[in-house]
Amino acid sequence: MNSQPLLSYINKIVTLTEEEETYFTSKLVYRKYLKGQYILQQGDVSNKICFIVSGCVKMFYVDDLGQEHILMFGVENWWTSDLGSFVSQAPSDFNVQCIEDTELIQVSHNNIEDTYSKIPKLERCFRIIVEKAYVASQKRIVRNFSMSAKDRYLVFNESYPEIEQRIPQYMVASYLGITKEFLSKIKSQIATEK
């Protein structure tokens, strides 16, 4: 298993010794998923957090009418999981599905807790990661309440240009909370403004 992408990511936040890296990597599992495979399904307990080495995933829930609502995407050097389910070990409200063939480094709930006790600076590292994710989530909520669909699309496109090229437009529309037809109109309007 090539754990270097994850170690490089972590070492930008905290510096691990060689011994700490060896211990941490002994707790990791490398997995490959095919496009369309689920990493997590609604109702299952999220017993692992996943670092994306390659590929693209979406986190979403399906409402009572069968409508899919995408909360987030994940690409290389991002994390994916239902953090609420992982922390509480309660059934997940969300699905995590591969949009592309995906390679992950996973760490289980038991192993991360054990690692925190042996390497306290990793607990600090993951606290920082979660804090940044929380702030990004709050900003997205505010944008959804205060910005037009067009402005939300422009922010998404500007913030994550590499993601839009990799996913179908109906998924972008779901993430923005609009229909794919409305997204098409927004994109046409933007094109005529240029």
N, C-alpha and C positions, 0 to 999 in steps of 0.2 A: 504494500500500500504506500502510495506517495502522499505523505501527510504534510509535505513542504508548503503547499498553498495555505493550509490552515495555520501552520506554525508561523509563516510569514505574516499572516493577518494578525495573529495574537501578539506577535513580537512588536507590532506597531503600537500596541496599547500597553503591554507590560513585557519585561524582558525575562525570559525563562532561561535557566541554566540548562546545560546539556542533560544533566540528571533529571531535571523536571520535565524536559521535553520527552525523554525516554519513558518516564513514568506515565505521562499524559497520553502519549501515542499508544501505549499498551492498552489503554482503555477505549480506543477508537475502533470503529468498524467501517470498512469501505464497502459501499454498495453501488451497483449499477441498476438503473431502472430504464425501461423502454418508454418511448412516447406513449402517453395514454395511461400508463400505470399509476396507481394511487400509492402515495407514500403514507397517507393517513386518510381515513374515511370518517364522516360524521358518525358519532356514537361510539367510536373506538377511543381508548385512552392513548394519548400521545406520550409514549414512554421513551422517546428519543428526540433530541434536537439534531438538526441536519445542517451541515455546512456544504454549500454547493461548489463543487470543484469544476464541473462543466454542466451545461444544459440550462433549461428554463422551466420553472414550475409556476403554478398558480394556486393561491389559497382562496377558497370560495365556500359559500354555503348555498344550499338549495332550500327555497322557501316552501310553504305548504302547497303552493300552486305549481311547484316543479320548476320555478324560475331560478336560474343560476345568478348569484351575486358575487362578483370577484372583489375581494378585499385587498389583495396584494399579489404582486409577481415577485419572483426571485430568480436571479441569474448568478453567474460566477462571483464568488467571494461574498455572497449574501447568505443569511441564515433563513431556514424555513422550519416551521412547526406551528402547532397551536400552543403558544406559550402558556395560555391559561390552563389548558388541559395538562400540559407538561408539569407545571408547578403544582397544581392541585391534585393531579392524578385522577381527575374526573373525566367522564366521557366528553369527547370533543364536539364542538358545535360546527366544525369546519372540515372540509376536505382539502388535501394537498395532492395535486395531480401534476404529472410531468407533461409539459407542452412539447418538449423535445426529449430525446434520449438524454439521460441525466446521470451524472456520477456524484455521489455524496460521501462525505465523511460524517458518520453518526456517532453520537455518544448517548448512552442510556441514562435514564434518570438516576439509577443507583450508582453508576460510574461517575457521573458528574458530581453527585453529593460526596462520594468518596474522594474524588480529586480535589474538591474544595477544601476538605479537611487536611489533605496532604500538601496542597499547594495553594495557600490562601490568596496569593496574588491572582490566581485564575478566577476566584470568586469576584475579586475587584474588576477584572477584565470583563466578565460576563455582566456584572452590574452596569458597567459603562455601556456595553452593547445594548442592554435592555433599556437604559435611560434614553439613548439616542433613538431607539425604535419607538419608544413612548412619545417622545417629542415629535417625531415625524408623523405618528398617528394622530396626535392632537392637531397638528397643522393641517393634515388632510381633512379632518372633521370640520375645522373652521372654513377651509376652502369650499367644502361641499355645501355649507350653509350660506356662505357670503359671496361666492363667485358664480358667474354664469357658466353654463356648460362649455361655451367656447373658451372662456378664460381657464377653466379647469383642464381642458384639452391642451391649451398652449403651455400651461405649467407642466403637465405630464410629458408633453413632447420635448420641452426644453430640459426637464430634469432627467428623463430616461430615454433619450433618443435611440439608444441601442436596443431597448426592449421593444419599442413599437415596430421595428423592422423584423422582429422575430415572432410576432404573434398575430393571429387573425384579427381583423378590425372589430368583429363582434365581441371579442374579449376586451379590447380597449373600451368599447362602448359600455360593456357591463361594468368595468372598473370605474368608469365615469358616471354611471347611474343613468345612462341614456340609451336609446335604441340605436342600432347600427345605421338605420336610415337617417336619424338626426345627426349622427356623427358624420355621415357622408355629406350632409348639407353644410355642416360646420367647416369641413375640409374644403368644400367647393367655395364657400364664402371667403375663407382665408386665402385660397389660391387666386381669387379675383382681386383681392386687396393688394396683392404683391405687385 
